[in-house]
Amino acid sequence: MPFGLKNAGATYQRLMTKIFKPLIGHTVEVYIDDIVVKSKTREQHVLHLQEVFHLLRKYGMKLNPSKCAFGVSAGKFLGFMVSQRGIEVSPDQVKAVMETPLPGTRRSTTPHRQARRTRAFYSPLH
């Protein structure tokens, strides 16, 4: 599907939601062309992957192997780190924000407050 079209992203998301509807919220999360298969054990992961592959094959969908990571305990999804601990801000994003210099003058209090809020937002999620 050409992604230059106005509604291509929404149309593709509807398709992915329809294909993976029985699995979404249980063993799979889908956002446009990103798919996360979540499992507690390696054995479950193999079974969950088989279900996903079956659905992909059934609907004629293909994966790009260079963009796939199988059997990992943590990884990036939509710019966040997802692991057994939950969802956290990517360390790269935290580092970039923390290394941003604060405004230097007393008159620039608004940018200073904005910088503090930004740093608070990107501090580790608990």
C-alpha positions in Angstrom: 0.0 0.0 0.0 1.5 3.4 -1.0 1.9 5.4 2.2 1.8 8.7 0.4 -2.0 8.5 0.3 -3.9 10.6 2.9 -5.6 7.7 4.7 -3.1 4.9 4.0 -1.9 4.7 7.7 -5.5 4.5 9.1 -6.5 2.0 6.4 -3.5 -0.2 7.1 -4.1 0.0 10.9 -7.7 -1.1 10.4 -6.5 -4.1 8.3 -3.9 -5.1 10.9 -6.5 -4.7 13.7 -8.9 -6.9 11.8 -6.3 -9.6 11.1 -5.0 -9.8 14.6 -8.2 -9.0 16.5 -8.3 -12.4 18.4 -4.8 -11.9 19.6 -4.6 -8.1 20.3 -4.4 -7.3 24.0 -3.5 -10.9 24.9 -0.4 -12.0 23.0 0.0 -9.4 20.4 0.1 -5.6 20.1 0.0 -3.9 16.7 0.6 -0.3 15.6 0.4 0.2 11.9 3.3 -2.0 10.6 4.8 -2.8 14.0 3.9 -6.1 15.7 5.0 -7.2 19.2 4.4 -10.7 20.3 4.5 -11.0 24.1 4.9 -14.3 26.0 6.0 -15.3 29.5 8.0 -18.4 28.4 10.0 -19.4 25.4 7.6 -22.3 24.7 4.6 -19.9 24.8 6.5 -17.5 22.5 7.0 -20.2 19.9 3.3 -21.0 20.0 2.3 -17.3 19.8 4.7 -16.8 16.9 3.1 -19.7 15.1 -0.3 -18.1 15.5 1.0 -14.8 14.1 2.8 -16.5 11.2 -0.4 -18.4 10.4 -2.5 -15.2 10.2 0.2 -13.4 8.2 0.3 -16.3 5.7 -3.6 -16.5 5.6 -3.8 -12.9 4.6 -0.8 -12.9 2.3 1.2 -10.5 4.5 5.0 -10.7 4.5 7.7 -9.6 7.0 11.0 -8.0 6.3 13.5 -10.2 8.1 16.0 -7.4 8.6 13.4 -5.5 10.7 12.5 -8.5 12.8 13.8 -9.6 16.2 12.6 -12.9 17.6 12.9 -14.2 21.2 14.2 -11.0 22.7 13.4 -10.2 26.4 13.3 -6.4 25.7 13.1 -4.1 22.7 12.0 -0.8 21.3 8.4 -0.3 20.3 7.2 3.1 19.2 10.3 4.7 20.7 9.8 3.2 24.1 11.6 0.3 25.7 9.3 -2.6 26.4 10.4 -5.4 28.8 9.1 -7.6 31.6 9.3 -4.5 33.8 6.8 -2.7 31.6 7.2 0.4 29.4 10.0 2.8 29.9 11.4 5.8 28.0 14.3 4.9 25.8 17.7 5.7 27.5 18.7 7.6 24.3 15.8 10.0 24.7 16.5 10.5 28.4 20.2 11.2 27.7 19.4 13.8 24.9 17.0 15.7 27.2 19.2 15.6 30.2 22.2 16.9 28.2 20.2 19.8 26.8 21.5 23.0 28.4 19.1 25.1 30.6 18.4 28.7 29.6 21.1 31.0 30.9 19.3 34.2 31.8 16.9 35.0 34.6 14.5 36.7 32.2 13.9 33.5 30.4 11.9 31.8 33.1 9.3 30.4 30.8 11.8 28.3 28.7 13.4 27.3 32.0 10.1 25.9 33.3 9.5 24.2 30.0 12.9 22.6 30.1 12.2 21.3 33.7 8.8 19.9 32.6 10.4 18.2 29.6 13.0 16.6 31.9 10.4 15.5 34.4 8.4 14.0 31.5 11.3 12.0 30.3 12.5 10.8 33.7 12.1 7.1 34.2 8.5 6.0 34.3 7.5 4.1 37.5 
